[in-house]
Amino acid sequence: MSLLSAKMECVGEHAQVLYSMMLEKSQLEPQVFNMLLIVVTICLGLIVAKLLVGKSKKTGCYVADFAVAHPDDKWKSPHQVTFEKMAQANFFNDEVLVFQGKMLERAGLGDETYAPPCIHEMKPSRAGAYEELGISVIPPIDELLARQKISAKDIDFLVVNCSLFCPTPSISAWIVNHYKMPSKVRTFQIGGMGCSASMIGVDLIQELLRVHPDKKALLISTENISMNWYEGNEYSMVLQNVLFRMGGAAILLTGRKTKSSRYELKHLVRTHHGRIQNSFDCVVQKPDAEGNIGVHLTKDVPKAAGKAIEDNIGILGRQVLPLSEKLKFAWYNMVLPKLGRKTTMYTPNFRKAIDNFCIHTGGRAVIDTVQKNLSLTDRDVEASRATLYRYGNTSSSSVWYEMAYAENHRMIKPGNMIWQIAFGSGFKANSAVWRALPGCKKNRHLFVKNQPQWKYDPTKEGFGKPPALKFAPKYQKIIEAHRKRKAAAEKH
C-alpha cells in the first residue's frame, strides 16, 4: 500500500506541474482556464464515446455475398420427358401416374428446372446423392469464393442445412474434406428442418458472429432429392416428385460491415408449432404400406401452415410496421369488435415497411395464398413465381434464388427492406428481413446463367406460361373418367 501511495503522490505532483505550465502558457485567469479545461475534457469524452458506440454499431450480421447453383443444361427436366420416364420406370400405377402428370401442369413449374443424374435415370441411390452435391453445392461455393477473392481456408464457421439427406460423415465434413479446410473451422449440420432451414442457419450464424464479429461464416442451403424420390402409389406422398428440384445456395456472412457488404440483417423471427400435434404430424417422412419412403402430407397442412404463418407475421409486424398501420390494426380488429361494431378484419399493409418479398416457392397455390392474404401486387411476388417456374421448389435455397432475380432486374436498391419468408415441417414459419446496402449494386447476380435478360412473363412460353403435357390415349381415358366422376359429384 505504501508503494502504491508513493506512486499516486508522484503522479499527482507531475499533474500539478503540467497544470501550472499550461496555465502559465495560456496567460488566462485561473477561473477561465479551469472552465476551458472542463469544456475540452467533456468534448474529448463525448468524441471517444461516439467512436466507441459507432464501433459497436458496426457489429451485426451482414451478407458479404452469395451465389446460387446454375446446373448444366443436360440436367434439365422438361415435363414431358419427366412424365415419360416416370411411366417407363413402372413405379406407379396408371391413376397415380396421371395424377402426377396433371399436378406437373398446375404446380407452376416450367420446362427448364433441374433434376439430379440418378433421377434422370430413375435409379435413386446414395452414390447419386453425392453426385448431386457436386452439382448443387460445390459450384456455388466456388463462385462465391471467386467473387470474394478468398480461399476456403479463410472460413471460420461452416453451417450446412439439408433436410432429407443426412449421411455419416456429415455433408459439412464432406465439404471440409473436398476443400481440405483446416481443423480450425467449426462446422454445424442442420438436418430434418424443412424448407425454412436457411433462416435457422442465419439465426445460428448471427449468434456465432455476436461473439466472434471478426470471423467469416459460410452458410450452405440445399436439399438433396437423389435418395428421396418416392416410388409408391400413395397420393399423399407423390407431391415431392412434382415440386422438388435440384438447387443450392452459398452465403458468406460476417460480423463487421464493410463497403462491399450487400445486406444487413435487421429482423429474424422463428415460429415453431411442434407442440401442436396436428401441426407436427402434417409433414412427415415415413414408409408407405409397401415400404417405399416418402414425405407424407396430411389434410391439415393448409391449416397448420396458415396458423404458423399468421403467428410469424404477427410478431414480425410489431417489429417492422409503422405506427399508423399498428393503430389501424388495433382499431379495426380489437377496438371496434369490443364496441359491438361489425367490421371486416384489417390486414396491415406490409408494403409500407417492406420493398421486396421473397416467398418460399412451396408451389403456385402457396404463393397465391400469401399474395392474397397480404394484398401484394403481381410485382411483389414476381421473384417468387419466377423462381418456382425456372428452378422449381429448391427448398431452403429458394429465397436466395429470389434475391438473385431481384438483383438481376434491379428491383433492389440500397436502403430497401427485403423480407424472406419460408415454412416447412415441424411445423415452422421463419422470416428474415434484410436492409440492402450500397454493395448490392456492385457485381449484381444473374438469375439464369448466360441469360441476363431472362424475365418472368406468364404469357410467354419458356418464361412463365405453364407447359402442357401430351397424354397417351390410355391416360386420356383416365382423365376423362375422373372429369365425369367430378362432374357427377358436383351435381349431387
C-alpha positions as CSV (number, residue, x, y, z in Angstrom):
1,M,0.0,0.0,0.0
2,S,2.9,2.3,0.8
3,L,4.4,1.8,-2.6
4,L,1.0,2.5,-4.3
5,S,0.6,5.6,-2.3
6,A,4.0,6.8,-3.3
7,K,3.3,6.3,-7.0
8,M,-0.1,8.1,-6.7
9,E,1.6,11.0,-5.0
10,C,4.3,11.1,-7.7
11,V,1.5,11.2,-10.5
12,G,-0.2,14.0,-8.6
13,E,2.9,16.0,-8.5
14,H,3.5,15.6,-12.2
15,A,-0.1,16.6,-13.0
16,Q,0.3,19.7,-10.8
17,V,3.4,20.7,-12.6
18,L,1.7,20.1,-16.0
19,Y,-1.3,22.2,-14.9
20,S,0.9,25.1,-13.8
21,M,2.8,25.1,-17.1
22,M,-0.4,25.1,-19.1
23,L,-1.9,27.9,-17.0
24,E,1.3,30.0,-17.4
25,K,1.5,29.5,-21.2
26,S,-2.2,30.3,-21.7
27,Q,-1.9,33.7,-20.0
28,L,-5.5,33.3,-18.8
29,E,-7.2,33.9,-15.5
30,P,-7.2,30.6,-13.4
31,Q,-11.0,30.5,-13.3
32,V,-11.3,31.0,-17.1
33,F,-8.6,28.4,-17.7
34,N,-10.4,25.9,-15.4
35,M,-13.7,26.3,-17.2
36,L,-11.9,25.9,-20.6
37,L,-10.2,22.8,-19.4
38,I,-13.5,21.3,-18.2
39,V,-15.2,22.0,-21.6
40,V,-12.3,20.4,-23.5
41,T,-12.4,17.4,-21.3
42,I,-16.1,16.9,-21.8
43,C,-15.8,17.3,-25.6
44,L,-13.0,14.8,-25.7
45,G,-15.1,12.4,-23.6
46,L,-18.0,12.8,-26.0
47,I,-15.8,12.1,-29.0
48,V,-14.4,9.0,-27.5
49,A,-17.8,7.7,-26.5
50,K,-19.2,8.3,-30.0
51,L,-16.3,6.5,-31.5
52,L,-16.9,3.5,-29.2
53,V,-20.6,3.5,-29.9
54,G,-20.0,3.8,-33.6
55,K,-17.6,0.8,-33.5
56,S,-20.1,-1.3,-31.6
57,K,-22.9,-0.5,-34.1
58,K,-20.8,-1.9,-36.9
59,T,-21.1,-5.3,-35.5
60,G,-24.1,-7.4,-36.5
61,C,-24.8,-9.9,-39.2
62,Y,-24.1,-8.9,-42.8
63,V,-24.3,-10.8,-46.2
64,A,-20.9,-10.2,-47.7
65,D,-22.0,-12.0,-50.9
66,F,-23.9,-15.1,-52.0
67,A,-24.2,-17.5,-55.0
68,V,-26.7,-19.9,-56.3
69,A,-26.3,-23.1,-58.3
70,H,-26.8,-23.0,-62.1
71,P,-26.6,-26.6,-63.2
72,D,-25.7,-27.6,-66.8
73,D,-28.5,-27.8,-69.4
74,K,-28.1,-31.6,-69.6
75,W,-29.7,-31.9,-66.2
76,K,-32.9,-30.0,-67.3
77,S,-36.1,-31.9,-66.6
78,P,-38.9,-31.0,-69.1
79,H,-42.4,-32.1,-68.0
80,Q,-43.0,-34.3,-71.0
81,V,-39.7,-36.1,-70.6
82,T,-40.1,-36.5,-66.9
83,F,-43.6,-37.9,-67.2
84,E,-42.5,-40.4,-69.9
85,K,-39.5,-41.6,-67.8
86,M,-41.8,-42.0,-64.8
87,A,-44.1,-44.1,-66.9
88,Q,-41.2,-46.3,-68.2
89,A,-39.9,-46.8,-64.7
90,N,-43.0,-48.8,-63.7
91,F,-43.0,-47.3,-60.1
92,F,-46.6,-46.1,-60.3
93,N,-50.0,-47.4,-61.3
94,D,-51.7,-45.5,-64.2
95,E,-54.0,-43.5,-61.9
96,V,-51.2,-42.2,-59.7
97,L,-49.0,-41.5,-62.8
98,V,-51.7,-39.4,-64.4
99,F,-52.3,-37.6,-61.1
100,Q,-48.6,-36.6,-61.1
101,G,-48.8,-35.5,-64.7
102,K,-51.8,-33.2,-64.0
103,M,-50.0,-31.8,-60.9
104,L,-47.0,-31.0,-63.1
105,E,-49.2,-28.9,-65.3
106,R,-50.7,-27.0,-62.4
107,A,-47.8,-26.6,-59.9
108,G,-46.3,-23.5,-61.6
109,L,-43.0,-25.2,-62.7
110,G,-41.6,-24.7,-66.2
111,D,-39.7,-27.0,-68.5
112,E,-36.2,-25.8,-67.5
113,T,-36.0,-27.0,-63.9
114,Y,-33.2,-29.4,-63.0
115,A,-33.2,-32.9,-61.7
116,P,-30.1,-34.9,-60.5
117,P,-28.5,-37.5,-62.7
118,C,-29.9,-40.6,-60.9
119,I,-33.4,-39.2,-61.2
120,H,-33.0,-38.8,-64.9
121,E,-32.2,-42.5,-64.9
122,M,-35.0,-43.2,-62.4
123,K,-32.5,-45.0,-60.2
124,P,-32.3,-43.2,-56.8
125,S,-29.1,-44.1,-55.0
126,R,-26.6,-43.0,-52.3
127,A,-23.9,-42.5,-54.9
128,G,-26.3,-40.3,-56.9
129,A,-26.8,-38.2,-53.7
130,Y,-23.1,-37.4,-53.6
131,E,-23.1,-36.7,-57.3
132,E,-26.0,-34.2,-56.7
133,L,-24.0,-32.5,-54.0
134,G,-21.2,-32.0,-56.5
135,I,-23.7,-30.2,-58.8
136,S,-25.8,-28.2,-56.3
137,V,-23.3,-27.3,-53.6
138,I,-19.7,-27.1,-54.9
139,P,-20.3,-24.7,-57.9
140,P,-22.0,-22.0,-55.8
141,I,-19.2,-22.3,-53.2
142,D,-16.5,-22.0,-55.9
143,E,-18.3,-19.0,-57.4
144,L,-18.7,-17.3,-54.0
145,L,-15.1,-17.7,-53.1
146,A,-14.0,-16.4,-56.5
147,R,-16.3,-13.4,-56.2
148,Q,-14.8,-12.6,-52.8
149,K,-11.3,-13.5,-53.8
150,I,-10.8,-15.6,-50.7
151,S,-9.9,-19.3,-50.1
152,A,-12.0,-22.0,-48.3
153,K,-9.2,-21.9,-45.7
154,D,-10.3,-18.4,-44.7
155,I,-13.7,-19.7,-43.5
156,D,-14.1,-19.8,-39.7
157,F,-17.6,-21.2,-39.4
158,L,-19.3,-23.7,-41.8
159,V,-23.1,-24.2,-41.4
160,V,-24.9,-26.7,-43.7
161,N,-28.7,-27.2,-43.9
162,C,-30.1,-30.2,-45.8
163,S,-33.3,-31.7,-44.5
164,L,-33.6,-35.2,-46.0
165,F,-30.0,-36.4,-46.8
166,C,-28.1,-36.7,-43.5
167,P,-25.2,-39.1,-44.1
168,T,-22.3,-40.0,-41.8
169,P,-19.8,-38.3,-42.1
170,S,-22.0,-35.2,-42.5
171,I,-22.2,-33.0,-45.6
172,S,-20.3,-30.3,-43.7
173,A,-17.5,-32.9,-43.1
174,W,-17.7,-33.8,-46.9
175,I,-17.2,-30.1,-47.8
176,V,-14.3,-29.8,-45.4
177,N,-12.7,-32.8,-47.0
178,H,-13.4,-31.6,-50.5
179,Y,-11.6,-28.2,-49.9
180,K,-9.1,-29.5,-47.4
181,M,-10.2,-26.9,-44.9
182,P,-8.0,-26.5,-41.8
183,S,-9.0,-28.0,-38.4
184,K,-9.8,-24.5,-37.0
185,V,-13.0,-24.4,-39.0
186,R,-16.1,-25.0,-36.7
187,T,-18.8,-27.0,-38.5
188,F,-22.5,-27.4,-37.9
189,Q,-25.0,-29.6,-39.7
190,I,-28.8,-28.8,-39.7
191,G,-30.9,-31.7,-40.8
192,G,-34.6,-32.5,-40.9
193,M,-35.7,-28.9,-40.5
194,G,-37.6,-28.5,-43.8
195,C,-37.7,-25.7,-46.3
196,S,-37.3,-22.9,-43.8
197,A,-33.9,-24.1,-42.6
198,S,-31.9,-21.3,-44.3
199,M,-33.2,-18.8,-41.8
200,I,-32.4,-21.2,-39.0
201,G,-28.8,-21.3,-40.3
202,V,-28.8,-17.5,-40.5
203,D,-30.0,-17.4,-36.8
204,L,-27.2,-19.7,-35.7
205,I,-24.6,-17.7,-37.5
206,Q,-25.9,-14.5,-36.1
207,E,-25.3,-15.8,-32.6
208,L,-21.8,-17.0,-33.5
209,L,-20.9,-13.6,-35.0
210,R,-22.2,-11.8,-32.0
211,V,-19.4,-13.5,-30.0
212,H,-16.8,-13.6,-32.9
213,P,-17.6,-10.5,-35.0
214,D,-14.3,-10.6,-36.9
215,K,-14.9,-14.2,-38.2
216,K,-16.3,-15.3,-41.6
217,A,-19.2,-17.8,-41.7
218,L,-20.3,-19.8,-44.8
219,L,-23.9,-21.0,-44.9
220,I,-24.9,-23.7,-47.4
221,S,-28.6,-24.2,-48.0
222,T,-29.7,-27.1,-50.2
223,E,-31.9,-30.1,-50.5
224,N,-30.9,-33.5,-51.9
225,I,-33.6,-35.4,-53.8
226,S,-31.5,-38.3,-55.2
227,M,-32.4,-40.6,-52.4
228,N,-35.8,-39.1,-51.7
229,W,-37.7,-39.8,-54.9
230,Y,-40.9,-41.5,-53.9
231,E,-41.6,-44.8,-55.8
232,G,-45.0,-45.8,-54.4
233,N,-48.7,-45.2,-55.1
234,E,-49.9,-43.1,-52.1
235,Y,-51.5,-39.9,-53.5
236,S,-50.5,-38.1,-50.3
237,M,-46.8,-38.8,-50.9
238,V,-46.2,-38.1,-54.6
239,L,-46.2,-34.3,-54.4
240,Q,-42.5,-34.3,-53.6
241,N,-41.8,-35.8,-57.1
242,V,-43.8,-33.0,-58.7
243,L,-42.4,-30.0,-56.9
244,F,-38.9,-30.6,-55.7
245,R,-35.9,-29.9,-57.9
246,M,-32.2,-29.7,-57.7
247,G,-30.6,-26.4,-56.4
248,G,-28.5,-24.8,-53.7
249,A,-27.0,-21.6,-52.4
250,A,-23.8,-20.5,-50.6
251,I,-23.9,-17.4,-48.4
252,L,-21.0,-15.6,-46.8
253,L,-21.8,-13.8,-43.6
254,T,-19.7,-11.5,-41.5
255,G,-20.0,-9.7,-38.2
256,R,-18.5,-6.4,-39.5
257,K,-19.9,-4.1,-42.1
258,T,-17.6,-3.2,-45.0
259,K,-18.0,-1.0,-48.1
260,S,-18.8,-4.2,-50.1
261,S,-21.4,-5.7,-47.8
262,R,-24.6,-6.4,-49.6
263,Y,-27.3,-6.8,-46.9
264,E,-27.7,-6.2,-43.2
265,L,-29.9,-8.4,-41.1
266,K,-32.5,-6.3,-39.3
267,H,-35.0,-8.8,-38.0
268,L,-35.3,-12.6,-37.7
269,V,-38.5,-14.2,-36.4
270,R,-38.8,-18.0,-35.9
271,T,-42.2,-19.7,-35.2
272,H,-42.4,-23.3,-34.2
273,H,-45.7,-25.2,-33.7
274,G,-44.2,-28.6,-32.8
275,R,-46.2,-28.6,-29.6
276,I,-49.5,-28.9,-31.6
277,Q,-49.9,-32.5,-32.7
278,N,-51.7,-31.9,-36.0
279,S,-49.0,-29.4,-37.0
280,F,-46.3,-31.8,-36.0
281,D,-47.8,-34.7,-37.9
282,C,-48.8,-32.9,-41.1
283,V,-45.5,-33.2,-42.9
284,V,-43.6,-36.5,-42.1
285,Q,-41.1,-38.6,-43.9
286,K,-42.1,-42.3,-43.5
287,P,-42.6,-45.5,-45.4
288,D,-45.9,-46.3,-47.1
289,A,-47.7,-49.7,-46.7
290,E,-45.3,-51.3,-49.2
291,G,-42.1,-49.8,-47.5
292,N,-41.5,-47.0,-50.0
293,I,-40.0,-44.0,-48.2
294,G,-41.6,-40.6,-49.0
295,V,-42.9,-37.4,-47.4
296,H,-46.5,-37.8,-46.3
297,L,-48.7,-34.8,-46.3
298,T,-52.0,-34.7,-44.4
299,K,-55.1,-32.6,-45.0
300,D,-54.0,-30.5,-42.0
301,V,-51.1,-28.9,-44.0
302,P,-53.1,-25.8,-45.1
303,K,-54.4,-25.1,-41.6
304,A,-51.0,-25.7,-39.9
305,A,-49.2,-23.6,-42.4
306,G,-51.8,-20.8,-42.2
307,K,-51.6,-20.7,-38.4
308,A,-47.8,-20.7,-38.3
309,I,-47.5,-18.0,-40.9
310,E,-50.1,-15.9,-39.2
311,D,-48.3,-16.1,-35.9
312,N,-44.9,-15.4,-37.5
313,I,-46.3,-12.4,-39.4
314,G,-48.0,-11.1,-36.3
315,I,-44.6,-11.0,-34.4
316,L,-42.8,-9.5,-37.4
317,G,-45.5,-6.9,-37.9
318,R,-44.9,-5.5,-34.4
319,Q,-41.3,-5.1,-35.3
320,V,-41.4,-3.6,-38.8
321,L,-44.8,-1.9,-39.4
322,P,-45.1,1.9,-39.0
323,L,-47.2,3.2,-36.1
324,S,-50.1,4.2,-38.5
325,E,-50.6,0.5,-39.5
326,K,-50.4,-0.7,-36.0
327,L,-53.1,1.8,-34.9
328,K,-55.4,0.8,-37.8
329,F,-54.9,-2.9,-36.9
330,A,-55.8,-2.3,-33.3
331,W,-58.8,0.0,-34.2
332,Y,-60.5,-2.4,-36.7
333,N,-59.6,-5.7,-35.2
334,M,-59.7,-5.0,-31.4
335,V,-61.5,-1.8,-30.5
336,L,-64.5,-1.8,-32.9
337,P,-65.4,-5.5,-32.1
338,K,-65.4,-4.7,-28.4
339,L,-67.8,-1.8,-29.1
340,G,-70.1,-4.2,-30.9
341,R,-69.4,-2.8,-34.3
342,K,-69.3,-5.3,-37.2
343,T,-66.2,-4.8,-39.4
344,T,-64.0,-6.8,-41.7
345,M,-60.6,-8.0,-40.5
346,Y,-58.0,-5.4,-41.3
347,T,-54.8,-6.7,-42.9
348,P,-51.8,-4.5,-42.3
349,N,-50.1,-3.0,-45.4
350,F,-46.7,-4.6,-45.2
351,R,-45.7,-2.8,-48.4
352,K,-45.3,0.4,-46.2
353,A,-42.4,-1.4,-44.4
354,I,-41.1,-3.9,-47.0
355,D,-39.9,-3.2,-50.5
356,N,-39.1,-6.7,-51.8
357,F,-40.8,-10.0,-50.9
358,C,-39.1,-13.4,-51.2
359,I,-41.8,-16.0,-50.5
360,H,-40.7,-19.7,-50.4
361,T,-41.6,-21.5,-53.6
362,G,-43.7,-24.2,-52.0
363,G,-46.0,-24.2,-55.0
364,R,-48.2,-22.0,-57.1
365,A,-51.0,-22.3,-54.5
366,V,-48.7,-21.2,-51.7
367,I,-47.6,-18.1,-53.5
368,D,-51.2,-17.3,-54.4
369,T,-52.3,-17.6,-50.8
370,V,-49.6,-15.4,-49.4
371,Q,-50.2,-12.8,-52.1
372,K,-53.9,-12.7,-51.4
373,N,-53.6,-12.6,-47.6
374,L,-51.1,-9.8,-47.6
375,S,-52.7,-7.9,-50.5
376,L,-49.5,-8.0,-52.5
377,T,-49.2,-6.9,-56.2
378,D,-48.0,-9.2,-59.0
379,R,-44.7,-7.3,-59.0
380,D,-44.3,-8.1,-55.3
381,V,-44.4,-11.9,-56.0
382,E,-42.7,-11.8,-59.4
383,A,-39.4,-13.1,-58.0
384,S,-41.1,-16.0,-56.2
385,R,-43.1,-17.0,-59.3
386,A,-40.0,-16.7,-61.5
387,T,-38.0,-18.9,-59.2
388,L,-40.7,-21.6,-59.0
389,Y,-41.1,-21.6,-62.8
390,R,-37.4,-21.6,-63.6
391,Y,-35.9,-23.7,-60.8
392,G,-38.9,-25.4,-59.1
393,N,-39.0,-25.9,-55.3
394,T,-35.3,-26.0,-54.3
395,S,-36.4,-26.0,-50.7
396,S,-34.4,-23.7,-48.3
397,S,-32.3,-22.2,-51.1
398,S,-35.3,-20.8,-53.0
399,V,-35.3,-17.5,-51.2
400,W,-31.7,-16.9,-52.4
401,Y,-32.7,-17.5,-56.0
402,E,-35.4,-14.9,-55.5
403,M,-32.8,-12.4,-54.2
404,A,-30.7,-13.2,-57.3
405,Y,-33.7,-12.5,-59.5
406,A,-34.4,-9.2,-57.8
407,E,-30.8,-8.1,-58.1
408,N,-30.6,-9.2,-61.7
409,H,-33.5,-6.9,-62.6
410,R,-32.5,-4.0,-60.4
411,M,-35.6,-4.4,-58.2
412,I,-33.4,-4.0,-55.1
413,K,-31.8,-0.6,-54.3
414,P,-29.7,0.5,-51.3
415,G,-31.9,1.2,-48.3
416,N,-34.7,-1.2,-49.5
417,M,-36.0,-3.8,-47.0
418,I,-36.2,-7.4,-48.2
419,W,-38.4,-9.9,-46.5
420,Q,-37.6,-13.6,-46.8
421,I,-40.3,-15.9,-45.5
422,A,-40.3,-19.7,-45.6
423,F,-42.1,-22.6,-44.0
424,G,-41.7,-26.3,-43.5
425,S,-42.1,-29.4,-41.4
426,G,-42.4,-29.2,-37.7
427,F,-44.5,-27.0,-38.4
428,K,-42.3,-23.9,-38.8
429,A,-42.5,-20.5,-40.3
430,N,-39.4,-18.3,-40.4
431,S,-38.8,-14.8,-41.5
432,A,-35.7,-12.7,-42.1
433,V,-35.7,-9.0,-43.0
434,W,-32.6,-7.6,-44.6
435,R,-31.7,-4.0,-45.4
436,A,-30.0,-3.5,-48.8
437,L,-26.6,-1.8,-48.6
438,P,-24.7,0.0,-51.3
439,G,-22.7,-3.2,-52.1
440,C,-25.8,-4.8,-53.6
441,K,-25.3,-2.6,-56.7
442,K,-21.9,-4.0,-57.5
443,N,-21.4,-7.2,-59.5
444,R,-25.1,-8.0,-59.5
445,H,-26.1,-11.6,-59.6
446,L,-27.6,-13.3,-62.7
447,F,-30.8,-15.3,-62.1
448,V,-30.2,-17.5,-65.2
449,K,-26.6,-18.1,-66.2
450,N,-25.7,-16.5,-69.5
451,Q,-29.2,-15.1,-69.9
452,P,-29.2,-11.7,-68.1
453,Q,-32.4,-10.7,-69.8
454,W,-34.5,-13.7,-68.6
455,K,-37.6,-12.2,-67.0
456,Y,-40.8,-13.8,-65.8
457,D,-43.8,-13.4,-68.1
458,P,-46.8,-15.6,-67.6
459,T,-48.0,-15.0,-71.2
460,K,-44.8,-16.3,-72.9
461,E,-43.7,-19.9,-73.3
462,G,-40.4,-20.6,-71.5
463,F,-40.8,-17.5,-69.4
464,G,-43.8,-18.2,-67.2
465,K,-46.5,-19.8,-69.3
466,P,-47.3,-23.3,-67.9
467,P,-46.3,-26.1,-70.3
468,A,-48.9,-28.6,-71.3
469,L,-48.4,-32.4,-71.3
470,K,-49.5,-34.7,-74.1
471,F,-51.1,-37.8,-72.6
472,A,-51.3,-41.2,-74.4
473,P,-54.8,-42.4,-75.2
474,K,-54.9,-44.8,-72.2
475,Y,-54.1,-41.9,-69.9
476,Q,-56.6,-39.6,-71.6
477,K,-59.3,-42.2,-70.7
478,I,-58.4,-42.0,-67.1
479,I,-58.5,-38.2,-67.2
480,E,-62.0,-38.2,-68.9
481,A,-63.3,-40.7,-66.3
482,H,-62.1,-38.5,-63.5
483,R,-63.8,-35.5,-65.0
484,K,-67.1,-37.3,-65.3
485,R,-66.9,-38.5,-61.6
486,K,-66.1,-35.0,-60.5
487,A,-69.0,-33.5,-62.5
488,A,-71.4,-36.1,-61.1
489,A,-70.2,-35.4,-57.6
490,E,-70.8,-31.7,-58.1
491,K,-74.4,-32.3,-59.3
492,H,-75.1,-34.1,-56.0
